[in-house]
Structure formats: structure tokens, C-alpha cells
Amino acid sequence: MRKITLTEALAELKLLDKKIDKKLRELRSSVLVDYKVGKSQVGSMSRKTEEEIKKEGLSLLQSLTDLIKNKKQLKAKIAETNATTKVTIAGNEYTIVEAIERKRNLENEKQIVDQLTHQYNNVWEQVLTINENAKEEVDRLLESRLSTDSKNQNAKEIEELMKVLLINKEAQIVDPLNVKEMAEKLNEEIEQFEKEVDIALSIVNAKTEIEIDF
């Protein structure tokens, strides 16, 4: 048994993948089954004896089997460790696997932020437009009243009436979920997580050790 860090394990995993790919290429170009004609002692395709075909074939298959076995063991050890080892990112505690999974799926969270922001801004623009139009309408009514009813109604009474009209025509945002604040908070969390996640994972991977027997 030997101990290696998760950083070393991840590098070892990549190396195993390369070795397996190489052996698979050798397997594709090898001759494990051949034929011979007449009394020939060698195969017609491989130009090797039966014993040589057997020896080289067994060696290649055993090597490939060992590499695959080692890869399975290493991946299992990494997965087991990632599921239990804790890391703190942006003030929140995650297991390594949770942190990796959140990193992979940050785009989903960003889409939530985008949708919340879009909906709020869209309604806010509509409210502004409605209120601007309402103010312009009330201003026109006020101007008309002041010019035609000045003898029968004083300016203060007319202005008070116009204020009531404006209140009835004004629009207000209905935001029971407080999506603006929600979007800002989530966006801040995402930005902080993105800023810290790679460094935090690098540090914990360099400190955490696993045991392997190959």
C-alpha cells in the first residue's frame, strides 16, 4: 500500500487512461487468432509460432486487465474520498463532490438570476411607462381645469383632486418574493463561489491522501 494525495491521484488517473488507450491500440493491431497452411510452423498473418501468439497475447491482455483494474480502484478511492472530505468555499461547507457538482451546474443558477432580473426589469419598465403617461395625462387635466374652472374652484382644490386622480392611475410593482434582492444575493453568491472554488479544491486535493495498492 502507498499513500498519494488526491492531486497525484488525479494525475495518475490521466496517466492510466493514456496507458489503457495505448494498450487498446496494440490490441487492435495484434493477432490473437491466426491460421497456418500445411505443415508451416508459423501463422500466416502474424508470422509467429503458436506459442509466441499465446505468450504475447496473454501478456497484452493481462497488462490491459491490470491497468483497467487499477483505474477502477483509483476512481473508487477518489469518489469515496470526494464524498466525505469537506471544503469551505465562500463561507459555505461542501463535500468535494458537492463543490464539483455545483461548479458544473453554475450555468443553471445563472439562468435563474437572468430570469429573475429580466422579469423584474421588464415590469419596472412597464411601471415607469404607465406612471409617466399618467403624470402627463394628469398634468394636462390640471392645466385645463386651471384655465377653465379658475372662477369656480381654487387652484389648491384642483391640485388635490389631480393628486387623487394620479394615485388611481399610478402603477406599482407587485413583488411578493422580492426577486430583485433575491437575484442580487444569488448573483453575489455565484460570483464569490466562482472566485474561490478552484483554489479551494486545489488546496484540499493537495492535502488529502488516499491509499492504493498498485
ABEGO torsion letter per residue (X at the ends): XBBBBAAAAAAAAAAAAAAAAAAAAAAAABBABBBBBEABABBAAAGBBAAAAAAAAAAAAAAAAAAAAAAAAAAAAAAAAAAABBBBBGGBBBBAAAAAAAAAAAAAAAAAAAAAAAAAAAAAAAAAAAAAAAAAAAAAAAAAAAAAAAAABBAAAAAAAAAAAAAAABBBBBBAAGAAAAAAAAAAAAAAAAAAAAAAAAAAAAABBBBBAX
